[in-house]
Amino acid sequence: MARPRKWRRVCGLPDNSHFGPLNTPIDHDHFVIMSVDEYETVRLIDLEGLTQEECAERMNVARTTVQRIYSDARKKVAESLVEGKVLRIEGGDYEICNGFQKTCGVGRCHRHRHGKNEGGLK
C-alpha cells in the first residue's frame, strides 16, 4: 500500500492559471500542466528568494520534497518556453495557508501583503 501524500501548504492560488503564446491551438498537445504546489516552489524560491530549506518549512514538507517539486516545475517552465506551449496551473496536493501559521513569515507573507487573508482548504 502506498504512503498517503502529505498536503503541501501554499500561500494562495495564482491570479492567472494560463500562461503562454496567444496563437496556440486549444488542444491538450499544446499544454504543460504545472501543479499549484510546483507553482508555489517557484514563487518562494525564485521570486521571494527563499532557500529550499526555508521553502520546505513554509510548505510543511521535507527539503528533499521541495527539491524534487522545484526540479519538476523548472522543467515544465522550460518546456513551455522552448516548445511554445501554454502553461496551465492546476491541481496538486495542497492546502491554502490561513496566514496564521508559525512558518508563514507574516511580515513577508504574500497573502498579507496583497490583502488576501481568506483561508480554506483545497
N, C-alpha and C positions, 0 to 999 in steps of 0.2 A: 504494500500500500504506500503510495506516495505521500510525502510530508506535505501538510497544507501550506499554501503560500501565505506569507506574512503581509499584512496590509502595509503599504508604504504611505507615509504622511506627506501630503503635498499642500502647499500654501493656498493654492486656488487653481481654478481652471483657466486656460489661456483665453484671452479676449477673442482671438480668432482661431479657428480649428483647421483652416485650409491655407496653405501657402504654396506658391509656385507660379509657373508660367500661365498667362491668361489664355493662351491659344492651344492648350492641351485638350485633346478629346476626353469626354467624360466616359471612361471605361476603366475597369479595375487594373488593366495592364499599365496604366499611366499614373498609378497612385503608390505611394510609400506610406505605410501606416506606422506612426510613432505613438506609443502608449503615453498616457498622462504622466506616469512616473518617469519615463525616459525624458519627456519634456522638462520635468522638474529638475532632474540632474543637470541638464544643460543650463537651465536658468540659474541654479545655485552655483555651479562651478564656473561657467563662462561669464555670466552676467554679474552675479553677486561676488564672484572672486573667492568663493569658499574652497577649502581643500576637500579632498574626497572624505577625509575623516569628519570634518565639520558637516559636510553634506549628509553623511551617513547618520550622524547624530540628529540632524533636523528631520530626516525622513524615517527615523526609528528602525534602521536596518544596519547590517554589518558593512564595514568598509569594502570588503570584497564584493558584496552585492552591488554597491554603488559603482564600483569599478566595472563590473560586467554590464550594468544598465547603461552607464555612460558610454562605454565602448560600442554597444549596440546602437545607441542614439546617434553617435557621431557617424557611424556607417550609413545610417538612414538619411541623415542630413546630406552627406556626401553623395549618396545615390540620387537624391532629389536634385541637387545642384548640377551634378555632372551629366546625368541622363535626362534632365529636363522633366522630371516627374513631379506631380503635385504631392506635397507632404500633408497628410491628414493626421491630426492628433485626436486620438480617441481610445477609450478602453484602458485596461490595466487593473492591477490590484492595488487600489489606493483608497485613502480616506482623506477628506479635506480637513485641514487643521482648523480648529476653532479659534486660534490665536492666543490661547491661554496655556500652552504647553511650556514647560521649563526650557525646552530646547528651541522654542520659537524665535528667540532673539528679538523680542517685542520691539526694541528700538529700530531694528533693521527689517522687521517683518514686512514682507510685500503686501500682505492683506491690510495691515495697519496704515502703511504709507499711502495706500490707494483707497482707503475708506471702504474696504470690502470685508467687514467683520462679521458677516453672516456665516454660520458654521453649518456642518452637515456631513453626512456620510454618503459615499457613492458605492 
